[in-house]
Amino acid sequence: MKTIKPIVIVMLVATVLLSCKNGKHIKDVDVKTKKEYTQLEKAKWLLGNWENVSKESNLREIWTAKNDSTLTAKSFVTVGKDTVFYEEVDVAERHDSLFYIVSIRGENNNQPVSFYMTKNDGNEMVFENPKHDFPTKINYSKITNDSLVATVSGLENGKEKSETFPMKKATNLRW
């Protein structure tokens, strides 16, 4: 029977120990290189429940974090008990830019439309898509921590058109 030389045992033990150490090091590097979404971070003031209640209709937007790179919203307008408008929105960071991706039932062959961020200073976000019919520009402005104004604008039938939607934070809003 052959005996294993002590040098071989030392080399095997050293290899195992170094492998474990390197494995830990790689794990630490992965944690340190986790993607940061700086543009989306500046948009997180949207999170929460927003509404504009009037005699004619009720506008509501419910913003939540879908994951670490995307905020999502359900936006709807009701008149009485009828929902007359409904859309789903994602604000997603891709390649250090934000995109406003909106899907409206019955419009654009039920396909989402993307708008590219042209401004995001932490209190105002502007998204544009000059190839879309209306709107071509979507703007969210933070007025205070509990109020915002959303504006959609662009050309409609060759004329400049703009619609403004002021909203306040809501506490008991659910979808």
C-alpha positions in Angstrom: 0.0 0.0 0.0 1.3 3.4 -0.9 1.4 6.3 1.5 0.6 9.9 0.6 3.4 12.2 1.0 2.9 15.1 3.4 3.6 17.7 0.7 0.6 16.4 -1.3 -1.7 16.7 1.7 -0.5 20.2 2.3 -1.2 21.1 -1.3 -4.7 19.6 -1.3 -5.6 21.4 2.0 -4.2 24.7 0.6 -6.1 24.3 -2.6 -9.4 23.7 -0.7 -8.8 26.7 1.6 -8.0 29.0 -1.3 -11.0 27.8 -3.3 -13.3 28.6 -0.4 -11.7 32.0 0.1 -12.0 32.8 -3.6 -15.7 31.7 -3.6 -16.4 34.1 -0.8 -14.5 36.8 -2.6 -16.6 36.3 -5.7 -19.8 36.5 -3.7 -18.7 39.8 -2.1 -17.9 41.2 -5.5 -21.4 40.3 -6.8 -23.0 42.2 -3.9 -20.8 45.2 -4.5 -21.6 45.3 -8.3 -25.3 45.2 -7.8 -27.0 47.5 -10.4 -28.1 50.9 -9.0 -31.1 52.5 -10.6 -30.3 56.2 -10.1 -33.0 57.6 -12.5 -35.7 55.4 -11.0 -34.6 56.5 -7.5 -35.5 60.1 -8.4 -39.0 58.9 -9.5 -40.0 57.1 -6.3 -41.9 60.2 -5.1 -44.7 58.8 -7.4 -45.2 55.8 -5.1 -48.5 55.7 -3.4 -52.1 56.4 -4.1 -53.2 59.6 -5.9 -56.6 60.9 -6.7 -58.7 63.8 -8.0 -62.3 63.6 -6.9 -64.8 65.9 -8.5 -68.6 66.0 -9.1 -68.0 64.9 -12.7 -65.5 62.0 -12.2 -62.9 60.5 -10.0 -59.3 60.0 -11.3 -57.1 57.6 -9.4 -53.5 56.4 -9.8 -52.0 53.7 -7.7 -48.2 53.5 -8.0 -46.2 50.6 -6.6 -42.7 49.2 -7.0 -42.8 46.2 -9.4 -39.1 45.4 -8.9 -35.9 47.2 -8.4 -35.9 48.7 -11.9 -39.6 49.4 -12.5 -42.5 51.3 -10.9 -45.9 50.4 -12.0 -49.3 52.1 -11.9 -52.9 51.5 -12.5 -54.7 54.6 -13.6 -58.5 54.9 -14.0 -61.3 57.3 -14.2 -64.8 56.5 -12.9 -68.1 58.2 -13.3 -70.5 57.0 -10.7 -69.7 53.2 -10.6 -68.6 53.0 -14.2 -64.9 52.9 -15.2 -64.7 55.1 -18.3 -60.9 55.0 -18.7 -58.3 52.5 -17.6 -54.5 52.3 -18.3 -51.5 50.5 -16.9 -48.2 52.2 -16.8 -44.6 51.1 -16.1 -41.8 53.6 -15.5 -38.7 51.4 -16.1 -35.0 52.2 -16.0 -33.1 50.6 -18.9 -29.5 51.6 -19.7 -29.5 54.5 -17.3 -32.6 56.1 -18.8 -36.3 56.0 -17.8 -39.1 54.9 -20.1 -42.8 55.5 -19.5 -44.6 52.5 -21.0 -48.4 52.8 -21.1 -51.0 50.3 -22.2 -54.6 51.5 -22.7 -57.3 49.0 -23.4 -58.8 49.5 -26.9 -56.0 51.8 -28.1 -52.9 51.2 -30.3 -54.1 47.6 -31.0 -53.8 47.0 -27.3 -50.0 47.3 -27.6 -47.9 49.3 -25.1 -46.5 52.7 -26.2 -43.1 53.9 -24.9 -42.1 57.4 -24.1 -38.4 58.3 -23.5 -37.4 60.4 -20.5 -36.1 63.9 -21.5 -36.1 65.4 -18.0 -35.8 63.9 -14.5 -34.7 66.3 -11.8 -36.3 64.7 -8.8 -39.4 67.0 -8.9 -40.3 66.8 -12.5 -40.2 64.1 -15.1 -40.9 64.6 -18.8 -41.3 61.7 -21.2 -41.7 62.2 -25.0 -42.6 60.2 -28.1 -42.8 62.5 -31.1 -44.0 59.6 -33.3 -47.1 58.9 -31.2 -50.4 60.6 -32.2 -51.6 62.1 -28.9 -50.1 62.7 -26.5 -46.5 63.2 -27.6 -45.4 64.5 -24.2 -46.2 63.3 -20.6 -45.1 65.4 -17.7 -45.3 64.6 -13.9 -44.6 67.5 -11.6 -44.3 67.1 -7.8 -45.9 70.2 -6.2 -45.5 69.1 -2.6 -45.1 65.6 -0.9 -48.8 65.1 -1.1 -49.7 66.8 -4.4 -48.7 66.4 -8.1 -49.8 67.5 -11.5 -49.8 65.2 -14.5 -50.0 66.8 -17.9 -50.3 65.2 -21.4 -49.8 67.4 -24.5 -49.2 67.3 -28.2 -50.9 67.9 -31.5 -54.4 66.6 -32.1 -55.9 67.2 -35.5 -53.1 69.7 -36.2 -53.8 71.8 -33.1 -51.8 72.0 -29.9 -53.7 70.3 -27.1 -52.9 69.9 -23.4 -54.8 68.2 -20.5 -53.8 68.7 -16.9 -54.6 66.4 -14.0 -53.9 67.7 -10.5 -53.8 64.9 -7.8 -53.5 64.7 -4.1 -52.2 61.8 -2.0 -55.0 59.4 -1.0 -54.9 57.2 2.1 -57.6 54.6 1.5 -57.4 54.0 -2.2 -57.4 50.4 -3.4 -57.8 48.7 -6.8 
